[in-house]
């Protein structure tokens, strides 16, 4: 299995909407480090799972959808608690729509929230 990963760091804001969120219920910022890893057993005609330049462009465009934004206001989080887990899923969905990666068969998104925790989302393509 081949793998290609690219990461980016950005700041976004959110507030949690769970019962009794404590101070996390007020708008606050986090520094998120997002890593996207595409995997596949096959390579394309150029020897790539995914072209790194195309991946970097798609990640940069996707990050701009979230950078310096209040996640609660974005359509991907409408009616949902804007957790880091949901951010990972929203990022994966946006990235796949932009990149349409082939021959990659799997995408893993890892989101590090500040220096506290890392969450992940993996999907087959």
C-alpha positions as CSV (number, residue, x, y, z in Angstrom):
1,X,0.0,0.0,0.0
2,X,1.3,3.4,-1.0
3,X,0.6,6.6,1.0
4,X,1.0,10.3,0.4
5,X,0.4,12.8,3.2
6,X,0.3,16.6,3.3
7,X,-0.5,18.8,6.3
8,X,-1.5,22.4,7.0
9,X,-2.0,24.4,10.1
10,X,-4.8,27.0,10.5
11,X,-6.8,28.8,13.1
12,X,-10.6,28.5,13.4
13,X,-13.2,29.3,16.0
14,X,-16.1,27.3,17.4
15,X,-18.3,26.9,20.4
16,X,-19.7,23.6,21.6
17,X,-23.4,23.0,21.6
18,X,-23.5,19.9,23.9
19,X,-25.3,20.1,27.3
20,X,-23.2,21.8,29.9
21,X,-20.2,22.7,27.7
22,X,-18.6,24.9,30.3
23,X,-16.3,27.5,28.9
24,X,-16.2,25.6,25.6
25,X,-19.7,26.9,25.1
26,X,-18.4,30.3,24.4
27,X,-16.8,31.2,21.0
28,X,-13.0,30.4,21.2
29,X,-10.1,29.7,18.8
30,X,-8.0,26.6,18.2
31,X,-5.0,26.1,16.1
32,X,-5.8,23.0,14.0
33,X,-3.1,21.0,12.2
34,X,-4.8,18.9,9.6
35,X,-3.1,16.0,7.8
36,X,-4.6,14.3,4.8
37,X,-3.2,10.9,3.8
38,X,-4.2,9.2,0.6
39,X,-3.5,5.5,0.2
40,X,-3.7,3.0,-2.6
41,X,-2.3,-0.3,-3.8
42,X,-1.8,1.0,-7.4
43,X,0.0,3.9,-8.9
44,X,-1.2,6.0,-11.9
45,X,0.7,6.2,-15.2
46,X,3.2,8.7,-13.7
47,X,3.9,6.6,-10.6
48,X,1.6,8.6,-8.2
49,X,-1.1,7.6,-5.8
50,X,-2.1,11.3,-6.0
51,X,0.0,14.1,-7.5
52,X,1.4,16.0,-4.5
53,X,1.1,19.4,-6.3
54,X,-2.6,18.8,-7.0
55,X,-3.0,17.6,-3.4
56,X,-1.4,20.7,-2.0
57,X,-3.6,23.0,-4.1
58,X,-6.7,21.2,-3.1
59,X,-5.7,21.2,0.6
60,X,-5.0,25.0,0.5
61,X,-8.3,25.7,-1.2
62,X,-10.1,23.5,1.4
63,X,-8.3,25.1,4.4
64,X,-9.5,28.5,3.2
65,X,-13.1,27.3,3.7
66,X,-12.4,26.9,7.4
67,X,-9.5,29.4,8.2
68,X,-10.5,32.2,10.6
69,X,-14.2,31.1,10.4
70,X,-16.7,30.3,13.1
71,X,-17.3,26.7,12.4
72,X,-20.8,26.8,13.8
73,X,-21.8,29.1,11.0
74,X,-20.7,26.8,8.2
75,X,-23.2,24.5,6.3
76,X,-21.2,21.4,7.2
77,X,-22.0,22.0,10.9
78,X,-25.6,23.1,10.6
79,X,-27.5,21.7,13.5
80,X,-24.5,19.7,14.7
81,X,-21.9,20.1,17.5
82,X,-18.8,21.4,15.7
83,X,-16.4,18.9,17.1
84,X,-12.9,18.2,15.8
85,X,-14.3,14.8,14.6
86,X,-16.9,16.6,12.5
87,X,-14.2,19.0,11.2
88,X,-12.2,16.0,10.0
89,X,-15.2,14.6,8.1
90,X,-16.1,18.0,6.6
91,X,-12.6,18.4,5.5
92,X,-12.5,15.0,3.9
93,X,-15.7,15.6,2.0
94,X,-14.5,19.0,0.7
95,X,-11.1,17.6,-0.3
96,X,-12.4,14.6,-2.2
97,X,-14.8,16.9,-4.1
98,X,-12.0,19.2,-5.1
99,X,-9.3,16.5,-5.9
100,X,-11.2,13.5,-7.1
101,X,-8.1,11.4,-6.4
102,X,-7.4,8.3,-8.5
103,X,-6.0,5.7,-8.1
104,X,-6.1,6.3,-4.3
105,X,-8.6,4.1,-2.6
106,X,-8.5,5.5,1.0
107,X,-8.3,8.9,2.7
108,X,-7.3,9.4,6.3
109,X,-7.8,12.8,7.8
110,X,-6.2,13.6,11.2
111,X,-7.0,16.8,13.0
112,X,-4.8,18.0,15.9
113,X,-6.5,20.5,18.1
114,X,-3.9,22.8,19.7
115,X,-1.5,20.5,21.5
116,X,-4.2,18.6,23.2
117,X,-5.7,15.9,21.1
118,X,-5.8,14.3,17.7
119,X,-8.9,12.9,16.1
120,X,-9.2,11.0,12.8
121,X,-11.7,10.2,10.0
122,X,-11.0,7.5,7.4
123,X,-13.0,6.8,4.3
124,X,-12.8,4.5,1.3
125,X,-12.9,6.2,-2.0
